[in-house]
């Protein structure tokens, strides 16, 4: 992952830390030292930040494991200065499933807070009076209150935060998914503006959170609208036809004349009539730049099970590409490759489809009707 370091793997999910995350403990340590607390106070402050983000990581794992229950893969989890992001392959299509995944993260923080509160009660302390300074015995008290804040903050109806997803899931029960998404995004934008204004007078981190909400919500709304625009269409309606197929025994040098003669960008690779992968123009260029012109195609192709039938719903093809690292799918009909479905083609198809709906092409002239 660009600009991030892998720090481990939990439950078969890669955990990353974005480089900007390091600015947070550095800033906290500097603030503690500037306040005259000394190295012990700075160490305690950094320790609390790390413990806090341990709770954030558990929060994101809650989402990921709930999604796994519904057969949804999590690509990875990344820790950022403003929190964590579990990159799910997709959100559940059913409202109640999305509700469960959205609530799983805050539920983890509820469990952490409840466990800490129980510890305080067993120790004869009042958890509601715990907290204050992050130095010394109040460390766990502040961790208790932090998890309470995480629950409340994440359940704000600011889509695509957890509360916003809960709102969309509830709206999607009586409404269609697109309308529910637009409504949740609209509510979330109002909260984002409020957080941004609050951040101007209190904490600049809230401004970053508000910006994230605006950008992420817009991206997900466009994703949902794109998928909805494909209703009623099939893969055969959008695929690239007249596709040239390459043989696995070929080398990069042998296919160069073909590449210069055609505008095709992705090339299915077959062996004994069966597709074994797809090689892209970029992979071919990289091989040439590395002086590997005599390498055979299987060594540079993208290993793939990326095959889809031409009669499949286009929205399913869109999901297959969006939920994976594939750039294209080989389209087959009766076992024979008849086209390619690529990310670029889907972008162009989605851009032109509304215009075709409003301005359909003229009906061809039929001499029998003249």
Secondary structure, DSSP 8 states (H G I E B T S, - for coil): -TTEEEEEEETTEEEEEETTHHHHHHHHHHHHHHTT-HHHHHHHHHHHHHHHHHHHHHHHHHHHHHHHHTT--EEEEEEETTEEEEEES---SSHHHHHHHHHHHHHHHHHHHHHHHHHHHHTT--GGG--S-SSGGGHHHHHHHHHHHHHHHHTSS-TTSHHHHHHHHHHHHHS-HHHHHHHHHHHHHHHHHHHHHHHHHS-HHHHHHHHHHHHHHHHHHHHHHHHHTTTT-BHHHH-B-S---EETT-BHHHHHHHHHH----EEEEEETTEEEEEEEHHHHHHHHHTT-TT-BGGGTSEE---EEETTSBHHHHHHHHHTSS-SEEEEEETTEEEEEEEHHHHHHHHHHHHHHHHS-------GGG-
